[in-house]
Amino acid sequence: MATDHPAQPLVVRHHPWTEPLRHPAMSNEQDVRPGIALTSRYLIRDGSPIIPVSGEMHYSRVPRDRWAERLRQMRAGGVTVVATYVLWLHHAEHRDQPRFDGNLDIAAFVDEVHAAGLDIILRIGPWVHSESRNGGFPDWVQQAPVRHRTDDPAYLDLVREWFGQLGAALEGRASQHGTVLGIQLENELYTEPQHLVTLKRLSREAGMSAPLWTATAWGGADLPPEEVLPLYGGYGDGFWVDSDAPWDPSFRDHYFFSHVWDDPGIGADVRRAQNIASAQGGPRTPSELFPPATCELAGGMGTAYHRRPRPSGLDTATVGHNKIGNGSAWQGYYMYTGGTNPAGDQGMQESHATGYPNDMQRLGYDFHAPIGEAGVASDSYELLRRQHAFLRAFGPALAEMPSSLPVVVPAGVDDSTTLRWALRSNGDSGFLFLSWHQPHIPLDTYRDAQFQVTLDDDTTLVLPSRPIDIPVGTLARWPLRFHGLDWVTATALTLLPGDVPTLVLTAEQGIEVEASIAGTPFAVTPGLAPTRVETPAGPLDLLVLDAATAAIAWVGDDRLLLSADELAWGPDGRVTARSAETPTIHVYDVTARAFTDLPLTPPAGSGAIDPAGTTLVRPAGTAVPVAYGKHDGRQSAPTPEIFDELAAVHRVELPAWAGDAGMDALVEIDWAGDIAELRVDGRTATDRFWDGTRWLVNLRDAGYRAGSDLTLHILPLATGSTVHLPDDAHERLLATEGQLLAVDSIRVIGRRVWHEAARG
């Protein structure tokens, strides 16, 4: 199928900034730290505009001995800022036993982030949500006779106690002379602006401050002017709507270019449960004092019992890509790195038992994140990595470029025929953004697209030289008037310095690469060798990677690498590769204009991949219920007692090497059913609601050691269940008679770490 259109150009005109550049008091007059300054358009770092990329990682959900490894993975993925909730519940489940040890040592985590060459935002709450019990309040706080999340003096006494403990634990790391870049106050607070001001004061009194103070702004939140940087979000799907709900317009919005930043859908479930309305009549666009910034673009999506969305990597990447085209000055993802909840006395997860609308997994918090619970990169990691390389290379220029929408824009979220595109430009140069993907409702190939872009002084570019088709799945960022080029129909990835700079681009699948210099178009063939061109600005190498090669491209410290293995690096730039087999890494030599092998130092042993055996210890119940009860109209998860009564139990037999810590083994489980738990010596290490995806568990993180007893417990899913599943999983369920339970395969992957050889 295809969408045909008249062969006439699609038109956009650059629109300059409508407001003068402003410098708010935040970071400029208050909480000043050398090298950091916020403007109404962008953040300045060491004198240059930047577009930060923040990724959410919760230190209290990740083993402490994995922090450094995860941070290196985040850095390699292009993240520049780590955002983390500070969950009161995790630190002080019992009031008389506040803990800041082990993976609750927040000061050590802040230091680890700094050592990784990254910035950090602390989201200190005290209420945070995060799919946590009571929204992150310990039970003793939740049950206190106070008006929570207000300036009730009795509640503020509790907050003062907590902030005092947190400030003491940080020991000045969140201060004028510290390393914390920003502090978020509360979360999804809609109608209490004065309370945010009070929390800011209490934070200062506890010795905590930072150049940036932030608050979530979605839902039309009423925020105190000038006190906090408003942060927005964007989720293309969500677990927080009813199981039978169609794809909500608040999700669909994010697959279009727009200058509306609010998302009324985020937090709507909690507002409903707590009878809180969004602020009415509030601004739908950022403050004139602050740039458009985000903290919760979907890095994936959590899984509730009643609704189990499964965004693809392209779904996730499209939302991020569109926000850049919309004019984003800060890309922030929730989650970027998954984890595992602490067990707790009563469970640490959001649940119907505590009055929330959603029953969440008790332990697993994978979130389908770019880096999952097991520390393995998902398909979204690779796609986002390329966006972040683009922002690192071109962010200083892009930050100065406002977004302009074309003359003809889609009529609404149901419009699947009007092409989605936008321009970011400073009037002289810029980038053309294309987005032609959405889940659930298929698009058709867009036929005969050609673009007319008018810049300052009525300079007009028409590209490409003749109309082209835009395939479904296209996400493009085409440079305009860059280094003497008129335009290129390939996505900008990075710019490698050298006597002759190398512009690295990636070809879109199904779109021929064409460039133009001085009004003369010419074809460029993708490959591993560059094309040298002479431009009015001087010579330039064009290195265009085809789509398959782009998928294995990495950019770090002005180097372009190609590898299908999982790479990571820290501030020194030296690469590590984690693999079950010998990794291959190629690095581009700008001088030689060719790729060469990157020398690696091998580990002491080799990796391995073996199947795991299983023995059925106990069969499942023969007739599981269609439902286990409801709360507010949504299906409830079974109790632990019912799970143990009805679940099948399989003993998993692993090869002897699986207990070797040096192997860093993963167990890979393909299964089907309702709920699964993996237990080590009888203790549940993590759990999963089935959504049709492969389940990865890191054995070391799960506590598995040589000689441990590993059991897999699976509750069948009744064919008549009304939980919402992805289409393929739902079809498998319907094709099953009575109830679905299957262990399709289990294998163990033993990985070793290779290190880049010392540079000569």
Buried (B, 14 or more C-beta within 10 A) or exposed (E): EEBEBEEEBBBBBBEEEEEEEBBBEBBBEEBEBEEBBBBBBBBBBEEEBBBBBBBBBBBBBBBBEBBBBBBBBBBBBBBBBBBBBBBBBBBBBEBEEBBBEEBBBBBBBBBBBBBBBBBBBBBBBBBBBBBBBBBBBBBBBBEBEBEBBBBBEEBBEBBBBBBBBBBBBBEBBBBEEBBBBBBBBBBBBBBBBEBBBBBBEBBBEBBBBBBBBBBBBBBBBBBBEEBBBBBBBBBBBBBBBBBEEEBBEBBBBBBBBBBEBBBBBBBBBBBEBBEBEBBEEBBEEBBEBBBBBBBBBBBBBBBBBBBBBBBBBBBBBBBBBBBBBBBBBBBBBBBBBBBBBBEBEEBBBBBBBBEBBBBBBBBBBBBBBBBBBBBBBBBBBBBBBBBBBBBBBBBBBBBBBBBBBBEEBBEEBEEBEBBBBBBBBBBEBBBBBBBBBBBEEEBBBBBBBBBBBBBEEEBEBBBBBEBBBBBBBBBBBBBBBBBBBBBBBBBBBBBBEEEBBBBBBBBBEBBBBBBBBEEEBEEBEBEBEBBEBEBEEEEBBBBBBBBEBBBBBBBBEBBBBBBEBBBBBBEEBBBBBBBBEEBBBBBBBBEEBEBEEBEBEEBEEEBBBBEBEBEEEEEBBEEBBBBBEEBBEBBBBBEEEBBEEBBBBBBBEBBEBBBBEBBBBBBBBBBBBBBBBBBBEEEBBBBBBBBBBEBBBBBBBBEBBEEBEBBBBBBBBBBEBEBBBBEEBBEBBEEBEEBBBBBEEBBBBBBBBBBBEEEE
